[in-house]
């Protein structure tokens, strides 16, 4: 599944549009506690453990979006937007959401 943040793919013609597809992944508050328990991972203001979890959440969201596009018989997703939000009381959870347009390219 070809995926792009641009509205088209250079050298490819879009032959069909299937609509918007999305994917989401939410990290719960207990994950944050685990990160802070491993505070020794923090070097220069960055937490390797936290970054790994964010990468995993982003991968889950992208895979969910791609699965929805495949169900529509699309072979690409264009115009992808990636968003990070805090949700819940006092921002207790972090959500990664992605959306794009499922298309067929030739």
Helices and strands as residue ranges (DSSP letters): E 2-3, E 14-27, H 29-37, G 39-41, E 42-43, E 46-47, H 48-71, E 76-87, G 89-91, E 93-105
